[in-house]
Amino acid sequence: MGIKVLKFGGSSLADAIQLQKVKNIVLSDPDRRYVVVSAPGKRYSDDNKITDLLYLCKTHIDHNIQADHVFQVICDRFRIMELNLGINIGIDKELEEIRSNLKPGVTADYIASRGEYLCGRLAAAVLGYDFVDPAGLIQFDEKGRHMEAATNEALAAALSQHERAVIPGFYGSNPDGSIRTFSRGGSDVTGSLVAKAVEAEIYENWTDVSGFLMADPNVVRNPKPIKNITYKELRELSYMGATVLHEDAVFPVREANIPINIKNTNEPENPGTIISDTPSEATDSIITGIAGRKDFVVIALYKNMMNSEIGFVKRLLTILENNDISFEHLPSGIDTVCIVISKKQLEGKLQDLLDDIEKRLKPDSVEIYQDMALIATVGLGMTRRLGVSAKLFTALNDAGVNVRMIDQGSSEMNIIIGVENDHFEAAIKSIYDAFVSE
């Protein structure tokens, strides 16, 4: 078999018990040679993530408030982990070095990255693997943009010197050597970059869920798991709110044609979800999943002979740009066009936007639909079946859901509907029941 790269999330590393599970998983397969770790997460519901505590230290420093009591909580967590694991990495010395750097001027990126760094040191000692610091390997330019080619070259060269290694996730460095982090959840990205650099056979992303589900379990009771999903389907579902994997983590491994396996640290025997470029031939499912988000505003413009007015949509998009507003969807007809915008985007801007539209486009009418939700039904199987739309809309009608907007991608891989927020849960349940609970 080939090389396997594993990334473990914060919940998988929350304490010594979880780290022992990680050890058992990694050492059960000799092909699991490179391990990327996040910072320790919550041990229980009211606990704090280490990264949150580190950011809190930064907030205290910025407001000239002593951060010692917050940092002490962090120190206690790591000291207890070292003690319970029965190892000695010199954690006190590491913590004192970090404490000495907690002073005005310290960057948030440096502080936030120390959770991954210390967890990496612990994990390497537990596993008996080499420790490889990503600073200097995962590279950013002067403007904070990730340098993918330089990173791949540096990681490949460095990791070729280590048969087995643990690499902290989430951070790299700037040209001057200072620490630079990805956005929150960036350890997923690090894992993907490592997988690409070592030409892994598979990238295993270990978390606290057994892969993706076909719908939100908070909406649909006991939704079926998704065994296989393509990158394209994942992109659609992630965009609509199905979050298990950091979006940017997909691109490096997809480019290298490396599949991702989402697995559960607490249920290691569960096969989880495989993400790849190849559609599964072992399923008869028409749809892959259903996801959605609430709180959108739909602005519907009507103007007679709109289709013959050159540049109408271009001027509309320019108005959005001038008001620093991005849109989600732009369904249109011959004399109508709708702009779907997140409610947050319009805070304090709606009236100015409407005034600009009236002044520059002179529509015959403008209607505003507040408190709208978007729901995407996604599946490559939809392209091969007749009557999918009819089945979907019949189910919505039977559930008493009023559909205010319809948009279907050119790939015919998804159907997006707009409904009122109050109908969000009923709409998802009705679609799921129609296609899955047959």
PALO-49435 format. One record per residue (C-alpha): x, y, z; chain. Coordinates in nm, 4 decimals. Example, Ala and Ser with C-alpha at 12.3 -4.5 7.8 and 13.67 -1.06 7.14 Angstrom:
BEGIN
{{1.2300 -0.4500 0.7800} "A"}
{{1.3670 -0.1060 0.7140} "A"}
end
This chain:
BEGIN
{{0.0000 0.0000 0.0000} "A"}
{{0.0994 0.3643 -0.0341} "A"}
{{0.1541 0.6427 0.2169} "A"}
{{-0.1374 0.7558 0.4304} "A"}
{{-0.1557 1.1052 0.5784} "A"}
{{-0.3789 1.1573 0.8808} "A"}
{{-0.5142 1.4787 1.0292} "A"}
{{-0.6763 1.4809 1.3729} "A"}
{{-0.9117 1.7562 1.4824} "A"}
{{-0.9291 1.9234 1.8215} "A"}
{{-1.1922 1.6906 1.9666} "A"}
{{-0.9625 1.3960 1.8863} "A"}
{{-0.6824 1.5562 2.0881} "A"}
{{-0.8713 1.7110 2.3784} "A"}
{{-0.6963 1.5129 2.6522} "A"}
{{-0.4670 1.2184 2.7212} "A"}
{{-0.7478 0.9662 2.6710} "A"}
{{-0.8167 1.0974 2.3216} "A"}
{{-0.4452 1.1070 2.2391} "A"}
{{-0.4227 0.7411 2.3364} "A"}
{{-0.7013 0.6679 2.0854} "A"}
{{-0.5021 0.8568 1.8244} "A"}
{{-0.1949 0.6461 1.9044} "A"}
{{-0.3907 0.3232 1.8629} "A"}
{{-0.5318 0.4378 1.5287} "A"}
{{-0.1996 0.5524 1.3862} "A"}
{{0.0063 0.2536 1.4982} "A"}
{{-0.2562 0.0032 1.3774} "A"}
{{-0.1487 0.0643 1.0168} "A"}
{{0.2210 0.0950 0.9161} "A"}
{{0.1184 0.2986 0.6104} "A"}
{{0.0018 0.5820 0.8389} "A"}
{{0.3292 0.7691 0.8300} "A"}
{{0.2494 1.1404 0.8533} "A"}
{{0.0182 1.2890 1.1149} "A"}
{{-0.1126 1.6467 1.1252} "A"}
{{-0.2611 1.7701 1.4517} "A"}
{{-0.4897 2.0525 1.5597} "A"}
{{-0.4833 2.2195 1.9013} "A"}
{{-0.6694 2.0391 2.1818} "A"}
{{-1.0428 2.1028 2.1669} "A"}
{{-1.3186 2.0795 2.4243} "A"}
{{-1.3212 1.7894 2.6709} "A"}
{{-1.6884 1.8508 2.7562} "A"}
{{-1.9609 2.0919 2.6437} "A"}
{{-1.8732 2.3790 2.8801} "A"}
{{-1.4986 2.3450 2.8319} "A"}
{{-1.2805 2.5826 2.6284} "A"}
{{-1.0793 2.5093 2.3166} "A"}
{{-0.7101 2.5840 2.3614} "A"}
{{-0.7098 2.8114 2.0566} "A"}
{{-0.9939 3.0186 2.2023} "A"}
{{-0.7977 3.0597 2.5259} "A"}
{{-0.4905 3.1669 2.3305} "A"}
{{-0.6899 3.4293 2.1417} "A"}
{{-0.8274 3.5460 2.4764} "A"}
{{-0.4698 3.5955 2.5967} "A"}
{{-0.4097 3.8191 2.2961} "A"}
{{-0.7235 4.0217 2.3746} "A"}
{{-0.6057 4.0735 2.7322} "A"}
{{-0.2634 4.1885 2.6157} "A"}
{{-0.4107 4.4311 2.3637} "A"}
{{-0.6188 4.5920 2.6405} "A"}
{{-0.3314 4.6051 2.8913} "A"}
{{-0.4930 4.3407 3.1098} "A"}
{{-0.2870 4.0679 3.2728} "A"}
{{-0.3204 3.7441 3.0772} "A"}
{{-0.1449 3.5251 3.3349} "A"}
{{-0.4613 3.3671 3.4744} "A"}
{{-0.5828 3.2684 3.1266} "A"}
{{-0.2425 3.1372 3.0248} "A"}
{{-0.2259 2.9372 3.3467} "A"}
{{-0.5361 2.7436 3.2389} "A"}
{{-0.3555 2.6558 2.9145} "A"}
{{-0.0433 2.5515 3.1057} "A"}
{{-0.2450 2.3259 3.3340} "A"}
{{-0.4099 2.1517 3.0371} "A"}
{{-0.0803 2.0670 2.8707} "A"}
{{0.0965 1.9688 3.1940} "A"}
{{-0.1847 1.7283 3.2819} "A"}
{{-0.1706 1.5774 2.9327} "A"}
{{0.2045 1.5258 2.9563} "A"}
{{0.1697 1.3685 3.3021} "A"}
{{-0.1190 1.1378 3.2092} "A"}
{{0.0549 1.0247 2.8918} "A"}
{{0.3661 0.9302 3.0885} "A"}
{{0.6030 1.1241 2.8645} "A"}
{{0.8480 1.4086 2.9113} "A"}
{{0.8877 1.6665 2.6362} "A"}
{{1.0012 1.9458 2.8660} "A"}
{{0.6594 2.1065 2.8585} "A"}
{{0.7471 2.3556 3.1345} "A"}
{{1.0341 2.4964 2.9300} "A"}
{{0.8135 2.5234 2.6204} "A"}
{{0.5390 2.6994 2.8161} "A"}
{{0.7794 2.9454 2.9782} "A"}
{{0.9211 3.0390 2.6377} "A"}
{{0.5697 3.1122 2.5126} "A"}
{{0.4877 3.3044 2.8311} "A"}
{{0.7933 3.5240 2.7793} "A"}
{{0.6632 3.6193 2.4344} "A"}
{{0.3201 3.7241 2.5626} "A"}
{{0.3781 4.0976 2.5611} "A"}
{{0.2534 4.4010 2.3648} "A"}
{{0.3296 4.3633 1.9966} "A"}
{{0.3033 3.9858 1.9864} "A"}
{{0.0959 3.8792 1.6877} "A"}
{{-0.2328 3.6936 1.7135} "A"}
{{-0.0998 3.4422 1.4607} "A"}
{{0.1946 3.3484 1.6828} "A"}
{{-0.0200 3.3118 1.9942} "A"}
{{-0.2929 3.1111 1.8199} "A"}
{{-0.0432 2.8720 1.6600} "A"}
{{0.1051 2.7582 1.9913} "A"}
{{-0.1808 2.5190 2.0588} "A"}
{{-0.0972 2.3166 1.7490} "A"}
{{0.2752 2.3441 1.8174} "A"}
{{0.2534 2.2050 2.1719} "A"}
{{0.0020 1.9375 2.0734} "A"}
{{0.2366 1.8334 1.7938} "A"}
{{0.5215 1.7938 2.0400} "A"}
{{0.3060 1.5746 2.2640} "A"}
{{0.1728 1.3622 1.9760} "A"}
{{0.5222 1.3053 1.8333} "A"}
{{0.6461 1.1820 2.1699} "A"}
{{0.3470 0.9519 2.2202} "A"}
{{0.3806 0.8004 1.8736} "A"}
{{0.7595 0.7880 1.8665} "A"}
{{0.7524 0.9905 1.5432} "A"}
{{0.9752 1.2808 1.4421} "A"}
{{0.8453 1.6324 1.5041} "A"}
{{0.8497 1.8646 1.2001} "A"}
{{0.7663 2.2317 1.2510} "A"}
{{0.5776 2.3728 0.9473} "A"}
{{0.7272 2.7204 0.9994} "A"}
{{0.9570 2.7767 0.7029} "A"}
{{0.7892 2.4957 0.5082} "A"}
{{0.4319 2.6208 0.4668} "A"}
{{0.5054 2.9583 0.3148} "A"}
{{0.3142 3.2856 0.2773} "A"}
{{0.4183 3.5964 0.0846} "A"}
{{0.4444 3.9534 0.2160} "A"}
{{0.0704 4.0044 0.1687} "A"}
{{-0.0237 3.6922 0.3612} "A"}
{{-0.1110 3.4866 0.0542} "A"}
{{-0.0288 3.1180 0.0671} "A"}
{{0.2484 3.0204 -0.1765} "A"}
{{0.1313 2.6793 -0.2911} "A"}
{{0.4190 2.5831 -0.5227} "A"}
{{0.6914 2.6919 -0.2791} "A"}
{{0.5133 2.5130 0.0045} "A"}
{{0.4830 2.1890 -0.1891} "A"}
{{0.8513 2.1936 -0.2814} "A"}
{{0.9659 2.2708 0.0734} "A"}
{{0.7350 2.0154 0.2380} "A"}
{{0.8318 1.7416 -0.0077} "A"}
{{1.2026 1.8011 0.0508} "A"}
{{1.1726 1.8199 0.4296} "A"}
{{0.9413 1.5211 0.4778} "A"}
{{1.1532 1.3011 0.2519} "A"}
{{1.4072 1.3139 0.5357} "A"}
{{1.1581 1.1680 0.7836} "A"}
{{1.0139 0.8196 0.7544} "A"}
{{0.7394 0.9102 1.0032} "A"}
{{0.6532 1.2525 1.1364} "A"}
{{0.4015 1.4659 1.3220} "A"}
{{0.3345 1.8119 1.1786} "A"}
{{0.1342 2.0807 1.3625} "A"}
{{-0.1525 2.2156 1.1538} "A"}
{{-0.2920 2.5648 1.1044} "A"}
{{0.0254 2.7658 1.0555} "A"}
{{0.3337 2.8363 0.8481} "A"}
{{0.5497 3.1465 0.8201} "A"}
{{0.6016 3.4756 0.6395} "A"}
{{0.9171 3.5595 0.4395} "A"}
{{1.0686 3.7182 0.7531} "A"}
{{1.0148 3.3991 0.9528} "A"}
{{0.7228 3.5267 1.1610} "A"}
{{0.4288 3.2925 1.2134} "A"}
{{0.1300 3.3135 0.9795} "A"}
{{-0.1881 3.1115 1.0304} "A"}
{{-0.4607 2.9963 0.7972} "A"}
{{-0.8207 3.0815 0.8874} "A"}
{{-0.9865 2.8808 1.1657} "A"}
{{-1.0027 2.5157 1.0707} "A"}
{{-0.6805 2.5525 0.8752} "A"}
{{-0.5326 2.2286 1.0063} "A"}
{{-0.7462 2.0586 0.7403} "A"}
{{-0.5507 2.2599 0.4844} "A"}
{{-0.2173 2.1591 0.6348} "A"}
{{-0.3156 1.7944 0.6156} "A"}
{{-0.4097 1.8332 0.2524} "A"}
{{-0.0815 2.0080 0.1703} "A"}
{{0.1181 1.7342 0.3421} "A"}
{{-0.0763 1.4647 0.1558} "A"}
{{0.0026 1.6297 -0.1744} "A"}
{{0.3694 1.6829 -0.0889} "A"}
{{0.4327 1.3177 -0.0004} "A"}
{{0.2126 1.1892 -0.2850} "A"}
{{-0.0135 1.0062 -0.0419} "A"}
{{-0.2452 0.7272 -0.1461} "A"}
{{-0.5177 0.8691 0.0767} "A"}
{{-0.5740 1.1596 0.3161} "A"}
{{-0.7587 1.0491 0.6311} "A"}
{{-0.9307 1.3348 0.8113} "A"}
{{-1.0227 1.2213 1.1625} "A"}
{{-1.2872 1.4112 1.3542} "A"}
{{-1.5789 1.3447 1.5928} "A"}
{{-1.8331 1.2454 1.3261} "A"}
{{-1.8413 0.9398 1.1024} "A"}
{{-1.8318 1.1254 0.7737} "A"}
{{-2.1073 1.3229 0.6052} "A"}
{{-2.4785 1.2668 0.6522} "A"}
{{-2.7414 1.3134 0.3827} "A"}
{{-2.9074 1.5884 0.5870} "A"}
{{-2.8626 1.7839 0.9078} "A"}
{{-2.9449 1.5505 1.2012} "A"}
{{-3.0886 1.8512 1.3840} "A"}
{{-3.3556 1.8668 1.1128} "A"}
{{-3.3935 1.5074 0.9907} "A"}
{{-3.3996 1.2249 1.2426} "A"}
{{-3.1211 0.9695 1.1880} "A"}
{{-3.0272 1.0703 0.8324} "A"}
{{-2.8390 0.8108 0.6317} "A"}
{{-2.4612 0.8446 0.5997} "A"}
{{-2.2983 0.9365 0.2700} "A"}
{{-2.0513 0.6608 0.1840} "A"}
{{-1.9092 0.8209 -0.1287} "A"}
{{-1.9213 1.1774 -0.2568} "A"}
{{-1.7434 1.3594 -0.5378} "A"}
{{-1.5514 1.6829 -0.4906} "A"}
{{-1.8130 1.8644 -0.6991} "A"}
{{-2.0984 1.7438 -0.4809} "A"}
{{-1.9021 1.8285 -0.1670} "A"}
{{-1.8441 2.1805 -0.2930} "A"}
{{-2.2166 2.2320 -0.3451} "A"}
{{-2.3137 2.0936 -0.0047} "A"}
{{-2.0358 2.2787 0.1816} "A"}
{{-2.1368 2.6049 0.0200} "A"}
{{-2.4924 2.5526 0.1438} "A"}
{{-2.3863 2.4945 0.5019} "A"}
{{-2.2828 2.1287 0.5342} "A"}
{{-1.9577 2.1809 0.7244} "A"}
{{-1.7302 1.8936 0.8188} "A"}
{{-1.4199 1.9872 0.6212} "A"}
{{-1.2497 2.3233 0.5693} "A"}
{{-1.3343 2.4199 0.2078} "A"}
{{-0.9767 2.5134 0.1144} "A"}
{{-0.8586 2.1668 0.2218} "A"}
{{-1.0161 2.0113 -0.0848} "A"}
{{-0.8109 2.1809 -0.3541} "A"}
{{-0.4530 2.0498 -0.2966} "A"}
{{-0.5606 1.6850 -0.2780} "A"}
{{-0.8108 1.7191 -0.5582} "A"}
{{-0.5384 1.8594 -0.7813} "A"}
{{-0.3224 1.5573 -0.6965} "A"}
{{-0.6173 1.3139 -0.7327} "A"}
{{-0.5846 1.1988 -0.3721} "A"}
{{-0.9110 1.0807 -0.2102} "A"}
{{-1.0129 1.2041 0.1337} "A"}
{{-1.1602 0.9711 0.3952} "A"}
{{-1.3591 1.1453 0.6715} "A"}
{{-1.3448 0.9182 0.9795} "A"}
{{-1.4436 0.9219 1.3466} "A"}
{{-1.1709 0.8933 1.6115} "A"}
{{-1.4279 0.7532 1.8553} "A"}
{{-1.5562 0.4946 1.6045} "A"}
{{-1.2442 0.3986 1.4088} "A"}
{{-1.4047 0.0922 1.2513} "A"}
{{-1.6750 0.3034 1.0828} "A"}
{{-1.5790 0.3405 0.7126} "A"}
{{-1.6830 0.7068 0.7121} "A"}
{{-1.7139 0.9015 0.3860} "A"}
{{-1.4822 0.8797 0.0860} "A"}
{{-1.4416 1.1999 -0.1169} "A"}
{{-1.2939 1.1597 -0.4650} "A"}
{{-1.3276 1.2695 -0.8249} "A"}
{{-1.4887 0.9405 -0.9236} "A"}
{{-1.8646 0.8911 -0.8731} "A"}
{{-1.9568 0.5731 -0.6913} "A"}
{{-2.1110 0.3042 -0.9094} "A"}
{{-2.2302 0.1088 -0.6064} "A"}
{{-2.5287 0.3258 -0.5212} "A"}
{{-2.8739 0.3650 -0.6692} "A"}
{{-2.9371 0.6869 -0.4793} "A"}
{{-3.0725 0.9705 -0.6916} "A"}
{{-2.9504 1.2401 -0.4561} "A"}
{{-2.6331 1.2596 -0.2476} "A"}
{{-2.7395 1.5110 0.0142} "A"}
{{-2.9530 1.8069 0.1160} "A"}
{{-2.8204 2.1218 0.2810} "A"}
{{-2.9373 2.4761 0.3310} "A"}
{{-2.9011 2.8078 0.5079} "A"}
{{-3.1428 3.0622 0.6463} "A"}
{{-3.1543 3.4417 0.6510} "A"}
{{-3.1372 3.5615 0.2926} "A"}
{{-3.3080 3.8548 0.1273} "A"}
{{-3.4455 3.8284 -0.2260} "A"}
{{-3.4769 4.1493 -0.4279} "A"}
{{-3.6986 4.0884 -0.7319} "A"}
{{-3.6837 4.3417 -1.0171} "A"}
{{-3.9415 4.3615 -1.2949} "A"}
{{-3.8954 4.5728 -1.6053} "A"}
{{-4.0843 4.5351 -1.9311} "A"}
{{-3.8523 4.4393 -2.2199} "A"}
{{-3.5595 4.3882 -1.9822} "A"}
{{-3.4122 4.1246 -2.2106} "A"}
{{-3.3642 4.3784 -2.4917} "A"}
{{-3.1995 4.6407 -2.2700} "A"}
{{-2.8255 4.6015 -2.3298} "A"}
{{-2.6146 4.5954 -2.0120} "A"}
{{-2.9016 4.5789 -1.7598} "A"}
{{-2.7539 4.2972 -1.5510} "A"}
{{-2.4050 4.4458 -1.5828} "A"}
{{-2.5284 4.7734 -1.4330} "A"}
{{-2.7049 4.5793 -1.1570} "A"}
{{-2.3837 4.3990 -1.0652} "A"}
{{-2.1941 4.7298 -1.0718} "A"}
{{-2.4441 4.8713 -0.8212} "A"}
{{-2.3775 4.5746 -0.5921} "A"}
{{-2.0024 4.6221 -0.6290} "A"}
{{-2.0257 4.9942 -0.5511} "A"}
{{-2.2152 4.9118 -0.2319} "A"}
{{-1.9621 4.6404 -0.1394} "A"}
{{-2.2280 4.3680 -0.1536} "A"}
{{-2.1805 4.0158 -0.2870} "A"}
{{-2.4726 3.8055 -0.4062} "A"}
{{-2.5477 3.4346 -0.3754} "A"}
{{-2.7680 3.3696 -0.6789} "A"}
{{-2.9088 3.5624 -0.9724} "A"}
{{-3.2051 3.3726 -1.1237} "A"}
{{-3.3688 3.5575 -1.4107} "A"}
{{-3.6509 3.5544 -1.6655} "A"}
{{-3.7294 3.7603 -1.9751} "A"}
{{-3.8488 4.0641 -1.7831} "A"}
{{-3.7376 3.9731 -1.4305} "A"}
{{-3.4209 3.9238 -1.2347} "A"}
{{-3.3825 3.8305 -0.8687} "A"}
{{-3.0812 3.9012 -0.6497} "A"}
{{-3.0355 3.6661 -0.3554} "A"}
{{-2.8211 3.8264 -0.0850} "A"}
{{-2.7256 3.7201 0.2650} "A"}
{{-2.9045 3.9283 0.5265} "A"}
{{-2.5706 4.0119 0.6908} "A"}
{{-2.4473 4.1666 0.3663} "A"}
{{-2.7348 4.4138 0.3700} "A"}
{{-2.7043 4.5412 0.7273} "A"}
{{-2.7291 4.9204 0.7037} "A"}
{{-2.7130 4.9061 0.3228} "A"}
{{-3.0544 4.7962 0.1985} "A"}
{{-3.2100 5.1391 0.1466} "A"}
{{-2.9000 5.2794 -0.0252} "A"}
{{-2.8979 4.9758 -0.2542} "A"}
{{-3.2647 5.0186 -0.3432} "A"}
{{-3.2145 5.3903 -0.4098} "A"}
{{-2.9262 5.3133 -0.6478} "A"}
{{-3.1296 5.0469 -0.8270} "A"}
{{-3.4216 5.2861 -0.8712} "A"}
{{-3.1977 5.5670 -0.9944} "A"}
{{-2.9799 5.3722 -1.2380} "A"}
{{-3.2071 5.0907 -1.3588} "A"}
{{-3.5564 5.2465 -1.3309} "A"}
{{-3.7380 4.9121 -1.2867} "A"}
{{-4.1169 4.8995 -1.3233} "A"}
{{-4.1401 4.7358 -0.9816} "A"}
{{-3.9207 4.6070 -0.7006} "A"}
{{-4.0314 4.3486 -0.4462} "A"}
{{-3.8400 4.2558 -0.1309} "A"}
{{-3.8701 3.9120 0.0274} "A"}
{{-3.7162 3.9057 0.3740} "A"}
{{-3.6278 3.6050 0.5917} "A"}
{{-3.5723 3.3603 0.3100} "A"}
{{-3.3872 3.0292 0.3214} "A"}
{{-3.2007 2.8500 0.0429} "A"}
{{-3.1999 2.4717 0.0188} "A"}
{{-2.9835 2.2732 -0.2218} "A"}
{{-3.0654 1.9189 -0.3272} "A"}
{{-2.7421 1.7768 -0.4688} "A"}
{{-2.6560 1.4582 -0.6546} "A"}
{{-2.4859 1.3439 -0.9715} "A"}
{{-2.7581 1.0801 -0.9983} "A"}
{{-3.0096 1.3555 -1.0725} "A"}
{{-2.8666 1.4007 -1.4212} "A"}
{{-2.9526 1.0424 -1.5153} "A"}
{{-3.3109 1.0289 -1.3890} "A"}
{{-3.6361 1.1596 -1.5305} "A"}
{{-3.8929 1.3258 -1.3082} "A"}
{{-3.6567 1.4444 -1.0333} "A"}
{{-3.7920 1.7995 -1.0321} "A"}
{{-4.1506 1.6773 -1.0408} "A"}
{{-4.0882 1.4499 -0.7454} "A"}
{{-3.9169 1.7262 -0.5479} "A"}
{{-4.1853 1.9875 -0.6022} "A"}
{{-4.4677 1.7400 -0.5419} "A"}
{{-4.3134 1.6604 -0.2035} "A"}
{{-4.2856 2.0292 -0.1178} "A"}
{{-4.6446 2.0907 -0.2245} "A"}
{{-4.7721 1.8001 -0.0162} "A"}
{{-4.5864 1.9435 0.2850} "A"}
{{-4.7493 2.2835 0.2349} "A"}
{{-4.4193 2.4551 0.1524} "A"}
{{-4.4458 2.7635 -0.0669} "A"}
{{-4.1483 2.7823 -0.3040} "A"}
{{-4.0562 3.1451 -0.3763} "A"}
{{-3.7523 3.0845 -0.5979} "A"}
{{-3.6073 2.8063 -0.8139} "A"}
{{-3.2541 2.7868 -0.9533} "A"}
{{-3.0878 2.4871 -1.1193} "A"}
{{-2.7161 2.4765 -1.1993} "A"}
{{-2.6057 2.4217 -1.5579} "A"}
{{-2.4494 2.0902 -1.4522} "A"}
{{-2.7977 1.9687 -1.3510} "A"}
{{-2.6285 1.8346 -1.0381} "A"}
{{-2.8300 2.0501 -0.8000} "A"}
{{-3.1663 2.2160 -0.7579} "A"}
{{-3.1794 2.5196 -0.5303} "A"}
{{-3.5055 2.6476 -0.3948} "A"}
{{-3.5898 2.9557 -0.1927} "A"}
{{-3.8488 2.9231 0.0841} "A"}
{{-3.9434 3.1284 0.3856} "A"}
{{-3.7350 3.0680 0.6981} "A"}
{{-4.0398 2.9240 0.8731} "A"}
{{-4.0669 2.6518 0.6067} "A"}
{{-3.6965 2.5588 0.6149} "A"}
{{-3.7190 2.2446 0.8292} "A"}
{{-4.0406 2.1202 0.6679} "A"}
{{-3.8894 2.1608 0.3215} "A"}
{{-3.5760 1.9610 0.4040} "A"}
{{-3.7766 1.6837 0.5714} "A"}
{{-4.0152 1.6556 0.2772} "A"}
{{-3.7322 1.6344 0.0224} "A"}
{{-3.5462 1.3768 0.2311} "A"}
{{-3.8565 1.1634 0.2745} "A"}
{{-3.9338 1.1768 -0.0962} "A"}
{{-3.5912 1.0644 -0.2140} "A"}
{{-3.4405 0.8677 0.0749} "A"}
{{-3.7187 0.7270 0.2938} "A"}
{{-3.8940 0.5560 0.0067} "A"}
end
